[in-house]
Amino acid sequence: MNNSRVLVIILILFIVLAVLIGKLFTIQITQHEKYSKIAERQQNKTIKIKAERGLIKDRNGELLAYTKDDVSLFVDTRMTNKKEKGIIAKRFAAQFGKSEKHYLKKLNSASKNICLEKKASQGDVLSLSDFIASGYFQVEDYSRVYPYGSLASHILGYVDINLVGGNGIEKQFNKNLTGVDGYKYIERDVQGRIVTVNQEFSVKPAAGNNVELTIDKNLQRILEEELYQGLKKYKGKSAMGIIMNPNSGEVLAWSNQPDYDPTHVPEDSVVRRNRALTDMYEPGSTIKPLIMSILLEEELTYEKEVTNTENGKYKVKGVTIRDTHKYEKLNSTDIIIHSSNVGIAKLSDRINDNIFYRYLRDYGFGNITSINIPGEIAGQLKKPKYYSKISKNFISFGYEIGVTPIQLLTAYCALVNGGNLLQPYIVKSVRDADGNYIEEFSSKKIRKVISKRTSKRVIEMMKGAVSDGTGSEAILQNVTVAGKTGTTQRLINKKYSSSDYNASFVGFFPADNPKYISLIIVKSPQIGKYGGRVAAPIFKKIAERIVDSDKNIFDNKKNEKTIDNPQYAAGDEANQEIFITSNLPNQNMDNRIERKIEYSGNRSTMPNLYNYTKRDAIKLMNDLGIKYKIVGSGNVIWQSAVPGTSLENITECEIKCQLSNTNSRLRIN
């Protein structure tokens, strides 16, 4: 009986042994590769090391954004027992000043990886370097830091929880700023504790590249502070401001108010939006100097030519154009100084539709500027085939055209720098962590829009707009300022509001050699309303602080009353005031030369324009309602429409002009 039991036991042992041998054979021989990989995965692990995101600096090397190398501390509760949890809770409570109960509650909350401390500082991590416990491990958890809070928030943008750029420079240069992650190869024991780090197979992370902006932190602070104060003072809904170097296209400061803190990104997309880039508006009277530059460049007017401004009320094609101030007549300079809608609208009729459109297109309207920030829109610029009978009139004082603030200021840079349209830019360079250049940006000329001579002539007019006109609130002591105000009714529910306005001002200084140019826009101010009363004073405060910080622009000049007969006027006509008569009274005409086009010929047929001056030919064709295209300057030498031809048979007359030495100033048929 006992022998039988022994035999059964021996048999069972042999069977178990056979099974074990078979299993070992399977593990070691037939499925060796499979189980080797399982063991390797359990013992060896690759841990990703997050690369540090690149820095963003201002033009002077001031840090505007950097990455803080925080560490988050975890425990895998599946590898700890009650005693070890108590040890961990006690050590963490001593280090971070929280109760042991706080950490025990976390450790007992679930059987998985538990984060005990999120983004612990390097000091705390160093203090815990000697701490060893089952399941305890550290994970690098970088934080993006913006040391000046909301400063330049719409330029810098922000990052998400994975440090991926969500807007602004952070988004536009995300690939450059994002480094290459590394990893370390570790070996663990059966309890999951790190035994060693295999340096041979580990790879160090490569930090992202650094981006240097054209922004000046000090100018940025000045702009933001004064915009904020101005918005509060005039009780506006929002405000925008840009400061540029007109000779290079560099953006020196850029602000939208209200702004936000990039470390606490608001849910409201309107607050996050870079409105100076993404929102278009009707520029109002700030477009007038640009229109005047077209007229001067095409020799369709000059400084002393006088236009009947109809006492501030002019009816054209069934629509009434009004001026804020009533003037019976103004010369072309005064049209800019006193911002006459009637005057500029009348003069705009002289410009051929296609030429009018071409110049505005050349100034950059209807196109993106291609500045290196995301989200830019192109605005709206009508093509001539879509013009109504009054489109040019209204565009001439800033309606029926949609522009962005950066577009308008870029156009103004061309207006005042001698006529060169430059591509605006806000990034100077991209460099690697060792300072080597990856990419470099510089001034880029797009095209020539107007001549240097025309640029200087318009600057003289804009100096008068500050010294004697609507921009007087922008006058500085010892530095000459030139500029132009703008006030536009806002389009609300497809109707222009009589109480809701955009107030704006473009100014630059020193006027004779502009170094800084700035656009200020306040949306819906409840106090002041007009650009000259709201935006110009804000500009002045900004400019005063810039002058105080940059003594190199001190020119010991003041804005003085506009000088008659400016040195940039056209030929011998600069010393004359010429009247285009439209039932003007004869009073106040002393010491002036009156010039009248008194055409006595058949007004239903094409006149002979030979030897007419370009200006006189245009005036006569406008009077007769003839569409025209003019090539060249000086006196008429050829016309496509044969004199005497019925006007009903003429769709457009091409005129060729040529400069000559003739003394003939006027031809009357």
C-alpha positions as CSV (number, residue, x, y, z in Angstrom):
1,M,0.0,0.0,0.0
2,N,2.8,2.3,0.9
3,N,4.8,1.3,-2.2
4,S,1.8,2.2,-4.4
5,R,1.6,5.7,-2.8
6,V,5.3,6.2,-3.4
7,L,5.0,5.1,-7.0
8,V,2.1,7.5,-7.5
9,I,4.0,10.4,-6.0
10,I,7.1,9.6,-8.1
11,L,4.9,9.4,-11.2
12,I,3.4,12.8,-10.4
13,L,6.8,14.3,-9.8
14,F,8.0,12.9,-13.2
15,I,5.0,14.4,-14.9
16,V,5.5,17.8,-13.3
17,L,9.2,17.6,-14.1
18,A,8.4,16.7,-17.7
19,V,6.0,19.7,-18.0
20,L,8.6,22.0,-16.5
21,I,11.2,20.7,-18.9
22,G,8.8,21.1,-21.8
23,K,8.0,24.7,-20.7
24,L,11.6,25.5,-20.2
25,F,12.4,24.1,-23.7
26,T,9.6,26.2,-25.1
27,I,10.8,29.4,-23.4
28,Q,14.5,28.8,-24.0
29,I,14.5,27.2,-27.4
30,T,11.3,27.3,-29.5
31,Q,10.0,30.8,-28.2
32,H,13.3,32.1,-27.0
33,E,13.1,35.3,-29.1
34,K,9.6,36.1,-28.0
35,Y,10.3,35.8,-24.3
36,S,13.6,37.6,-24.6
37,K,11.8,40.6,-26.0
38,I,9.3,40.5,-23.1
39,A,12.0,40.3,-20.5
40,E,13.9,43.1,-22.3
41,R,10.8,45.3,-22.2
42,Q,10.3,44.6,-18.6
43,Q,13.9,45.3,-17.6
44,N,14.9,48.0,-20.1
45,K,13.0,51.1,-21.0
46,T,13.6,54.2,-23.2
47,I,12.5,57.4,-21.5
48,K,12.0,60.5,-23.8
49,I,13.8,63.6,-22.7
50,K,11.8,66.7,-23.9
51,A,13.9,69.2,-25.8
52,E,14.0,72.7,-24.5
53,R,12.0,75.2,-26.6
54,G,14.0,78.1,-28.1
55,L,14.1,81.6,-26.7
56,I,12.4,84.7,-28.1
57,K,14.3,87.9,-27.7
58,D,13.8,91.6,-28.5
59,R,16.2,93.5,-30.8
60,N,18.5,94.2,-27.8
61,G,18.7,90.7,-26.6
62,E,16.0,91.1,-23.8
63,L,14.3,87.8,-23.1
64,L,10.6,87.9,-24.0
65,A,9.9,84.1,-23.8
66,Y,11.9,81.2,-22.5
67,T,11.4,77.6,-21.2
68,K,11.6,76.8,-17.5
69,D,13.0,73.3,-16.9
70,D,10.5,72.1,-14.3
71,V,10.1,68.4,-13.3
72,S,6.9,66.6,-12.3
73,L,7.1,63.9,-9.6
74,F,5.2,60.6,-10.0
75,V,4.6,57.4,-8.1
76,D,3.4,54.1,-9.7
77,T,1.2,52.9,-6.8
78,R,1.1,49.4,-8.2
79,M,4.7,49.0,-7.1
80,T,4.3,50.4,-3.5
81,N,2.8,48.9,-0.3
82,K,1.2,50.7,2.6
83,K,4.5,51.2,4.4
84,E,6.3,52.7,1.4
85,K,3.3,55.0,0.8
86,G,3.7,56.3,4.3
87,I,7.4,57.0,3.7
88,I,6.7,58.8,0.5
89,A,4.0,60.9,2.0
90,K,6.2,61.9,4.9
91,R,9.1,63.0,2.7
92,F,7.0,65.0,0.3
93,A,5.1,66.7,3.2
94,A,8.5,67.8,4.6
95,Q,9.7,69.0,1.2
96,F,6.6,70.9,-0.1
97,G,5.0,72.0,3.2
98,K,1.7,70.1,2.7
99,S,0.2,67.5,5.0
100,E,1.0,63.8,4.9
101,K,-2.7,63.2,4.6
102,H,-2.8,65.2,1.4
103,Y,-0.2,62.9,-0.3
104,L,-1.7,59.7,1.2
105,K,-5.0,60.5,-0.3
106,K,-3.4,60.9,-3.7
107,L,-1.4,57.7,-3.3
108,N,-4.6,55.7,-2.3
109,S,-6.8,57.2,-5.0
110,A,-6.0,54.7,-7.8
111,S,-3.7,51.9,-8.8
112,K,-1.7,53.7,-11.5
113,N,0.8,56.5,-12.0
114,I,-0.1,59.3,-9.7
115,C,1.4,62.8,-10.0
116,L,2.3,64.0,-6.6
117,E,3.8,67.4,-7.6
118,K,3.3,69.1,-11.0
119,K,6.2,71.2,-12.3
120,A,8.4,71.1,-9.2
121,S,11.3,73.5,-9.2
122,Q,14.9,72.4,-9.8
123,G,15.6,73.2,-6.2
124,D,13.0,70.8,-4.9
125,V,14.1,68.2,-7.3
126,L,17.7,68.6,-6.2
127,S,16.6,68.2,-2.5
128,L,14.9,64.9,-3.5
129,S,17.9,63.5,-5.4
130,D,18.8,61.2,-2.6
131,F,15.2,59.9,-2.1
132,I,14.6,56.3,-3.3
133,A,11.3,54.5,-3.1
134,S,9.5,51.8,-5.0
135,G,7.6,53.2,-8.0
136,Y,8.9,56.8,-7.5
137,F,10.1,58.5,-10.7
138,Q,10.5,62.0,-12.2
139,V,9.4,63.4,-15.6
140,E,10.8,66.6,-17.2
141,D,7.9,68.9,-17.6
142,Y,8.9,72.2,-19.1
143,S,6.9,75.4,-18.7
144,R,6.9,78.4,-21.2
145,V,7.6,81.6,-19.3
146,Y,6.7,85.1,-20.5
147,P,8.7,87.3,-18.0
148,Y,6.8,90.5,-18.7
149,G,3.3,89.1,-18.5
150,S,1.1,90.5,-21.2
151,L,3.8,92.6,-22.9
152,A,3.7,92.0,-26.7
153,S,1.2,89.1,-26.2
154,H,-0.3,89.4,-29.6
155,I,3.1,89.3,-31.2
156,L,4.6,86.5,-29.1
157,G,1.4,84.3,-29.1
158,Y,1.3,81.3,-26.8
159,V,1.8,77.5,-26.6
160,D,-0.4,74.7,-25.7
161,I,0.2,72.1,-22.9
162,N,2.5,70.2,-25.3
163,L,4.6,73.4,-26.0
164,V,3.3,73.7,-29.5
165,G,2.8,77.2,-30.8
166,G,-0.8,78.4,-30.9
167,N,-0.5,81.9,-32.3
168,G,1.9,84.7,-33.1
169,I,5.6,84.1,-33.3
170,E,5.2,80.9,-31.3
171,K,3.1,79.5,-34.1
172,Q,4.8,81.1,-37.1
173,F,8.2,79.9,-36.0
174,N,7.1,76.7,-34.2
175,K,9.4,74.4,-36.3
176,N,12.4,76.6,-35.5
177,L,11.6,77.0,-31.8
178,T,10.9,73.3,-31.3
179,G,14.0,71.3,-30.5
180,V,14.8,67.6,-31.1
181,D,13.8,65.3,-28.2
182,G,16.4,63.0,-26.7
183,Y,16.0,59.8,-24.7
184,K,17.8,57.8,-22.1
185,Y,18.1,54.0,-22.0
186,I,17.5,52.6,-18.5
187,E,17.7,49.1,-16.9
188,R,15.3,48.2,-14.1
189,D,15.1,45.5,-11.5
190,V,12.1,43.3,-11.0
191,Q,10.4,45.9,-8.9
192,G,10.8,48.5,-11.6
193,R,13.5,50.5,-9.9
194,I,16.2,52.0,-12.0
195,V,19.4,50.1,-11.7
196,T,21.5,51.8,-14.3
197,V,21.4,54.2,-17.3
198,N,23.0,53.0,-20.5
199,Q,24.8,56.0,-21.8
200,E,25.8,54.2,-25.0
201,F,22.3,54.0,-26.3
202,S,21.0,57.3,-24.7
203,V,20.7,60.5,-26.9
204,K,20.9,64.0,-25.5
205,P,18.1,66.4,-26.6
206,A,18.9,69.4,-28.9
207,A,17.4,72.7,-27.8
208,G,15.3,74.7,-30.3
209,N,16.6,77.7,-32.2
210,N,16.3,81.2,-30.8
211,V,14.2,83.9,-32.5
212,E,15.3,87.6,-32.4
213,L,12.6,90.2,-33.0
214,T,12.7,93.7,-34.4
215,I,10.6,94.7,-31.4
216,D,12.2,97.1,-28.8
217,K,10.9,96.1,-25.4
218,N,11.1,99.7,-24.1
219,L,9.1,101.1,-27.0
220,Q,6.7,98.2,-26.7
221,R,6.1,99.1,-23.0
222,I,5.6,102.8,-23.9
223,L,3.1,102.0,-26.6
224,E,1.1,99.6,-24.5
225,E,1.0,101.8,-21.4
226,E,-0.2,104.9,-23.4
227,L,-2.7,102.9,-25.4
228,Y,-4.1,101.5,-22.2
229,Q,-4.4,104.9,-20.6
230,G,-5.8,106.5,-23.7
231,L,-8.4,103.8,-24.0
232,K,-9.5,104.3,-20.4
233,K,-9.5,108.1,-20.8
234,Y,-11.5,108.3,-24.0
235,K,-13.7,105.3,-23.0
236,G,-13.2,103.3,-26.2
237,K,-14.0,99.7,-26.8
238,S,-10.5,98.8,-28.0
239,A,-7.3,100.3,-29.4
240,M,-4.5,99.4,-31.7
241,G,-1.1,100.9,-32.2
242,I,2.0,100.2,-34.3
243,I,5.4,101.9,-34.4
244,M,7.8,101.3,-37.3
245,N,11.0,102.5,-38.8
246,P,9.8,103.9,-42.1
247,N,13.2,103.6,-43.8
248,S,13.6,99.8,-43.1
249,G,10.1,98.4,-42.6
250,E,11.1,97.1,-39.1
251,V,8.2,96.9,-36.6
252,L,9.5,98.4,-33.4
253,A,6.3,98.0,-31.3
254,W,2.8,96.6,-31.8
255,S,-0.1,96.4,-29.5
256,N,-3.8,95.6,-29.3
257,Q,-5.7,96.7,-26.3
258,P,-7.1,94.9,-24.4
259,D,-4.4,92.3,-24.4
260,Y,-3.9,89.0,-22.4
261,D,-1.3,87.0,-20.4
262,P,0.1,84.2,-22.7
263,T,0.4,81.9,-19.6
264,H,-3.4,82.1,-19.1
265,V,-4.8,82.2,-22.6
266,P,-8.4,83.5,-22.6
267,E,-11.2,81.5,-24.2
268,D,-12.5,84.6,-26.0
269,S,-11.0,84.5,-29.6
270,V,-11.6,88.2,-30.1
271,V,-9.1,89.0,-27.3
272,R,-6.6,86.6,-28.6
273,R,-6.9,87.8,-32.2
274,N,-4.2,90.1,-33.5
275,R,-6.6,92.7,-34.7
276,A,-4.0,95.0,-36.3
277,L,-3.4,92.2,-38.7
278,T,-6.7,90.4,-39.0
279,D,-9.4,93.2,-38.9
280,M,-9.9,95.6,-41.7
281,Y,-11.5,99.0,-41.4
282,E,-12.2,102.1,-43.5
283,P,-9.3,104.5,-43.0
284,G,-11.1,107.7,-43.4
285,S,-9.0,110.9,-43.8
286,T,-5.7,109.2,-43.1
287,I,-5.9,108.1,-46.8
288,K,-5.9,111.7,-48.1
289,P,-2.2,112.2,-48.2
290,L,-1.8,109.0,-50.3
291,I,-4.4,110.3,-52.7
292,M,-2.7,113.7,-52.8
293,S,0.6,112.0,-53.6
294,I,-1.1,110.5,-56.7
295,L,-2.3,113.9,-57.8
296,L,1.1,115.4,-57.3
297,E,3.0,112.6,-59.0
298,E,0.7,112.7,-62.0
299,E,0.9,116.5,-62.1
300,L,-2.8,116.9,-61.7
301,T,-2.5,119.5,-58.9
302,Y,0.1,121.4,-56.9
303,E,0.3,123.1,-53.6
304,K,-1.2,126.5,-54.4
305,E,-4.0,125.4,-56.7
306,V,-7.3,126.5,-55.2
307,T,-10.5,124.5,-55.3
308,N,-14.0,125.6,-54.5
309,T,-14.9,123.6,-51.4
310,E,-18.5,124.7,-51.5
311,N,-18.7,125.9,-47.8
312,G,-18.3,122.3,-46.7
313,K,-21.3,120.8,-48.6
314,Y,-21.0,119.3,-52.1
315,K,-23.6,117.3,-53.9
316,V,-22.4,114.9,-56.6
317,K,-24.4,112.3,-58.4
318,G,-27.2,112.7,-55.9
319,V,-25.0,112.2,-52.9
320,T,-23.9,115.0,-50.5
321,I,-20.3,115.1,-49.4
322,R,-19.7,117.2,-46.2
323,D,-16.8,118.7,-44.4
324,T,-16.6,119.1,-40.6
325,H,-15.4,122.7,-41.1
326,K,-16.9,125.0,-43.7
327,Y,-14.5,126.5,-46.1
328,E,-15.4,128.4,-49.2
329,K,-12.2,127.6,-51.0
330,L,-9.0,125.8,-50.1
331,N,-5.7,125.3,-52.0
332,S,-4.4,121.8,-52.3
333,T,-2.1,122.1,-49.2
334,D,-5.0,123.4,-47.1
335,I,-7.2,120.5,-48.3
336,I,-4.8,118.2,-46.4
337,I,-4.2,120.6,-43.5
338,H,-8.0,121.1,-42.8
339,S,-8.9,117.6,-44.0
340,S,-11.5,118.6,-46.6
341,N,-13.6,115.8,-48.0
342,V,-15.1,118.1,-50.6
343,G,-11.7,119.3,-51.8
344,I,-10.0,115.8,-52.1
345,A,-13.2,114.4,-53.7
346,K,-13.2,117.0,-56.4
347,L,-9.5,116.6,-57.1
348,S,-9.9,112.8,-57.2
349,D,-12.1,113.1,-60.3
350,R,-9.1,114.2,-62.3
351,I,-7.4,110.8,-61.8
352,N,-8.0,108.2,-64.4
353,D,-9.8,105.2,-62.9
354,N,-7.1,102.7,-63.8
355,I,-4.3,105.0,-62.6
356,F,-6.2,105.6,-59.4
357,Y,-6.5,101.8,-58.8
358,R,-2.9,101.1,-59.8
359,Y,-1.4,103.6,-57.3
360,L,-3.5,102.2,-54.4
361,R,-2.5,98.7,-55.4
362,D,1.1,99.8,-55.6
363,Y,0.8,101.2,-52.1
364,G,-0.1,97.7,-51.0
365,F,-3.9,97.8,-50.6
366,G,-5.8,94.7,-51.6
367,N,-2.7,92.6,-50.9
368,I,-1.2,91.1,-47.8
369,T,2.0,92.7,-46.7
370,S,3.6,89.2,-46.0
371,I,4.8,90.2,-42.6
372,N,6.1,87.2,-40.7
373,I,3.1,86.8,-38.3
374,P,0.2,84.4,-39.0
375,G,-3.4,85.4,-39.7
376,E,-3.0,88.4,-42.1
377,I,-5.9,89.3,-44.4
378,A,-5.7,91.3,-47.7
379,G,-8.4,93.9,-47.1
380,Q,-10.6,95.1,-49.9
381,L,-9.8,97.2,-52.9
382,K,-12.3,97.6,-55.6
383,K,-11.3,97.2,-59.2
384,P,-12.3,100.0,-61.6
385,K,-14.9,97.9,-63.3
386,Y,-16.8,97.8,-60.1
387,Y,-16.6,101.5,-59.4
388,S,-19.9,103.4,-59.1
389,K,-20.0,107.1,-60.3
390,I,-19.0,108.2,-56.8
391,S,-16.5,105.4,-55.8
392,K,-13.4,107.4,-56.4
393,N,-14.8,110.4,-54.5
394,F,-15.5,108.3,-51.5
395,I,-12.3,106.3,-51.6
396,S,-10.4,109.6,-51.7
397,F,-11.5,110.3,-48.1
398,G,-11.4,106.8,-46.8
399,Y,-14.6,105.0,-47.5
400,E,-15.4,102.1,-49.9
401,I,-12.0,100.7,-49.2
402,G,-11.0,98.2,-46.4
403,V,-7.5,98.2,-45.0
404,T,-5.7,96.7,-42.1
405,P,-3.6,98.8,-39.7
406,I,-0.4,97.2,-40.9
407,Q,-1.3,97.8,-44.5
408,L,-2.0,101.5,-43.9
409,L,1.2,102.1,-42.0
410,T,3.3,100.2,-44.6
411,A,1.8,102.5,-47.3
412,Y,2.7,105.5,-45.1
413,C,6.3,104.3,-44.8
414,A,6.5,104.4,-48.6
415,L,4.9,107.9,-48.6
416,V,7.5,109.4,-46.3
417,N,10.7,107.4,-47.0
418,G,11.0,108.7,-50.6
419,G,8.5,106.5,-52.3
420,N,9.7,103.0,-51.7
421,L,7.2,100.3,-50.6
422,L,9.0,98.0,-48.1
423,Q,7.9,94.6,-46.8
424,P,7.3,95.0,-43.1
425,Y,9.1,92.5,-40.9
426,I,9.1,91.7,-37.2
427,V,11.8,89.0,-37.0
428,K,15.5,89.9,-37.4
429,S,17.0,86.5,-37.2
430,V,16.8,82.8,-36.2
431,R,19.9,81.4,-34.5
432,D,20.8,78.1,-33.0
433,A,21.8,77.6,-29.4
434,D,25.4,78.4,-30.2
435,G,24.5,81.7,-31.8
436,N,25.0,80.6,-35.4
437,Y,22.6,82.1,-37.9
438,I,20.0,79.8,-39.3
439,E,18.0,82.6,-41.1
440,E,18.3,86.3,-41.2
441,F,15.8,89.0,-42.3
442,S,16.5,92.5,-43.5
443,S,14.8,95.4,-45.4
444,K,13.2,94.4,-48.6
445,K,12.0,96.8,-51.3
446,I,8.9,95.7,-53.1
447,R,8.5,98.6,-55.6
448,K,8.9,102.3,-56.2
449,V,5.5,104.0,-55.8
450,I,6.2,107.7,-56.0
451,S,9.2,109.9,-56.5
452,K,11.3,111.3,-53.7
453,R,10.2,114.8,-54.8
454,T,6.5,114.0,-54.4
455,S,7.3,112.4,-51.0
456,K,8.8,115.6,-49.7
457,R,6.0,117.7,-51.0
458,V,3.4,115.6,-49.2
459,I,5.5,115.7,-46.0
460,E,5.4,119.5,-46.1
461,M,1.6,119.3,-46.4
462,M,1.4,116.9,-43.4
463,K,3.7,119.1,-41.3
464,G,1.0,121.8,-41.8
465,A,-1.7,119.3,-40.8
466,V,0.0,119.2,-37.4
467,S,1.1,122.8,-37.0
468,D,-2.0,124.5,-38.4
469,G,-4.6,121.8,-38.9
470,T,-6.6,118.9,-37.4
471,G,-3.5,117.2,-35.9
472,S,-2.4,120.1,-33.6
473,E,-2.8,117.9,-30.5
474,A,0.3,116.0,-31.7
475,I,2.8,118.9,-31.6
476,L,6.0,118.2,-29.8
477,Q,8.5,120.6,-28.3
478,N,11.9,120.7,-30.1
479,V,11.0,118.0,-32.6
480,T,8.9,118.6,-35.8
481,V,6.0,116.2,-36.3
482,A,4.0,115.6,-39.4
483,G,0.9,113.5,-39.6
484,K,-2.8,113.1,-40.5
485,T,-5.9,112.6,-38.5
486,G,-8.8,110.3,-39.5
487,T,-12.4,109.9,-38.2
488,T,-14.7,107.4,-39.8
489,Q,-18.3,106.4,-39.0
490,R,-18.4,102.7,-38.2
491,L,-20.6,100.4,-40.2
492,I,-23.1,98.8,-37.8
493,N,-25.9,96.5,-39.1
494,K,-25.1,97.6,-42.7
495,K,-25.6,101.3,-41.8
496,Y,-23.2,104.0,-40.9
497,S,-23.6,105.1,-37.3
498,S,-23.9,108.7,-36.5
499,S,-22.5,108.2,-33.0
500,D,-20.0,105.3,-33.3
501,Y,-16.6,106.2,-34.8
502,N,-13.0,105.0,-35.3
503,A,-10.6,107.7,-34.3
504,S,-7.1,107.5,-35.8
505,F,-3.9,109.3,-36.3
506,V,-0.7,108.6,-38.3
507,G,2.3,110.6,-37.3
508,F,6.1,110.6,-37.9
509,F,9.1,112.4,-36.6
510,P,11.5,114.1,-37.1
511,A,9.4,115.2,-40.0
512,D,12.2,116.1,-42.3
513,N,14.1,112.9,-41.7
514,P,11.5,110.4,-40.3
515,K,12.9,107.8,-37.9
516,Y,9.7,106.7,-36.2
517,I,6.2,106.5,-37.7
518,S,3.2,105.4,-35.7
519,L,-0.5,104.6,-36.3
520,I,-3.0,104.9,-33.4
521,I,-6.6,103.7,-33.7
522,V,-9.2,103.9,-31.0
523,K,-12.5,102.1,-31.7
524,S,-15.8,103.7,-30.5
525,P,-14.4,106.4,-28.2
526,Q,-17.2,107.9,-26.1
527,I,-15.2,111.0,-25.3
528,G,-13.6,113.2,-28.0
529,K,-14.8,111.1,-30.9
530,Y,-12.5,112.7,-33.6
531,G,-9.0,111.4,-34.5
532,G,-7.5,114.8,-33.7
533,R,-9.0,114.8,-30.2
534,V,-8.4,111.1,-29.3
535,A,-5.7,109.4,-31.3
536,A,-3.4,112.5,-31.8
537,P,-3.0,113.1,-28.0
538,I,-2.2,109.4,-27.5
539,F,0.4,109.7,-30.2
540,K,1.9,112.8,-28.6
541,K,2.4,111.0,-25.2
542,I,4.0,108.1,-27.0
543,A,6.3,110.4,-29.0
544,E,7.3,112.5,-26.0
545,R,8.5,109.4,-24.2
546,I,10.3,108.1,-27.2
547,V,12.1,111.5,-27.6
548,D,13.0,111.4,-23.9
549,S,14.6,108.0,-24.4
550,D,16.3,108.7,-27.7
551,K,18.2,112.0,-27.6
552,N,19.5,111.3,-31.2
553,I,16.2,112.6,-32.6
554,F,16.4,115.9,-30.8
555,D,16.3,118.5,-33.7
556,N,15.7,121.7,-31.8
557,K,12.8,122.6,-34.0
558,K,9.1,123.2,-33.5
559,N,6.1,122.8,-35.7
560,E,5.7,126.2,-37.3
561,K,3.0,127.5,-39.6
562,T,3.2,126.0,-43.0
563,I,5.6,127.9,-45.2
564,D,4.1,129.4,-48.4
565,N,5.6,128.4,-51.7
566,P,7.4,125.2,-50.4
567,Q,10.7,124.4,-52.1
568,Y,9.3,121.2,-53.6
569,A,6.5,123.0,-55.5
570,A,6.2,122.4,-59.2
571,G,8.2,124.9,-61.4
572,D,7.1,128.6,-61.7
573,E,3.6,127.6,-60.7
574,A,4.7,127.3,-57.1
575,N,4.3,131.1,-56.6
576,Q,0.8,131.3,-58.0
577,E,-2.6,130.4,-56.6
578,I,-4.8,129.0,-59.4
579,F,-8.5,128.9,-59.1
580,I,-10.7,126.4,-60.7
581,T,-13.9,128.4,-60.8
582,S,-17.2,127.0,-59.8
583,N,-19.4,130.1,-59.1
584,L,-16.8,131.4,-56.7
585,P,-17.4,135.0,-55.5
586,N,-14.9,137.6,-56.5
587,Q,-14.1,138.7,-53.0
588,N,-10.7,137.9,-51.4
589,M,-9.1,137.5,-54.8
590,D,-6.5,140.2,-54.3
591,N,-2.9,139.5,-55.2
592,R,-3.9,136.1,-56.7
593,I,-3.9,134.9,-60.3
594,E,-7.3,133.6,-61.3
595,R,-7.1,130.8,-63.9
596,K,-10.3,129.9,-65.8
597,I,-10.9,127.4,-68.4
598,E,-13.6,129.1,-70.5
599,Y,-14.4,126.8,-73.3
600,S,-16.5,128.5,-76.0
601,G,-16.6,125.7,-78.5
602,N,-19.2,123.1,-79.3
603,R,-19.6,121.1,-76.0
604,S,-21.0,118.1,-77.8
605,T,-17.9,117.5,-79.9
606,M,-14.3,116.6,-79.1
607,P,-12.1,119.8,-78.6
608,N,-8.7,120.2,-80.0
609,L,-6.4,119.8,-77.0
610,Y,-3.1,120.4,-78.8
611,N,-0.6,122.5,-76.6
612,Y,-2.9,122.5,-73.6
613,T,-1.1,121.8,-70.3
614,K,-1.8,118.4,-68.8
615,R,-3.8,120.0,-66.0
616,D,-5.9,122.2,-68.3
617,A,-6.6,119.3,-70.6
618,I,-7.8,117.2,-67.7
619,K,-10.0,120.0,-66.4
620,L,-11.7,120.5,-69.7
621,M,-12.3,116.8,-70.3
622,N,-13.8,116.5,-66.8
623,D,-16.0,119.5,-67.6
624,L,-17.2,117.8,-70.8
625,G,-17.5,114.4,-69.2
626,I,-14.9,112.7,-71.4
627,K,-13.2,109.6,-70.1
628,Y,-9.4,109.8,-70.7
629,K,-6.1,108.1,-70.3
630,I,-3.0,110.3,-70.1
631,V,0.6,109.4,-70.8
632,G,3.5,111.7,-70.0
633,S,3.8,115.2,-68.5
634,G,3.8,118.7,-69.9
635,N,1.7,120.0,-72.8
636,V,-0.5,117.9,-75.0
637,I,1.2,116.8,-78.3
638,W,-1.3,114.1,-79.4
639,Q,-4.9,113.0,-78.8
640,S,-6.5,109.8,-80.0
641,A,-10.0,111.3,-80.4
642,V,-10.1,113.5,-83.6
643,P,-11.2,117.1,-82.8
644,G,-14.8,117.6,-83.9
645,T,-15.9,114.0,-83.3
646,S,-19.2,113.7,-81.5
647,L,-18.7,112.9,-77.8
648,E,-21.4,110.2,-78.1
649,N,-18.9,108.2,-80.3
650,I,-16.0,108.5,-77.9
651,T,-15.6,106.0,-75.1
652,E,-12.1,107.1,-74.0
653,C,-9.6,109.6,-75.3
654,E,-5.9,108.8,-74.9
655,I,-3.7,111.9,-74.4
656,K,0.1,112.1,-74.8
657,C,1.9,114.9,-73.2
658,Q,5.5,116.1,-73.4
659,L,7.6,118.7,-71.6
660,S,8.6,121.6,-73.8
661,N,10.0,125.1,-73.5
662,T,6.9,126.8,-74.8
663,N,5.6,129.7,-72.8
664,S,2.0,128.8,-73.7
665,R,0.1,128.4,-70.4
666,L,-3.4,128.1,-71.7
667,R,-5.3,127.5,-74.9
668,I,-8.9,128.6,-75.2
669,N,-11.0,127.5,-78.1
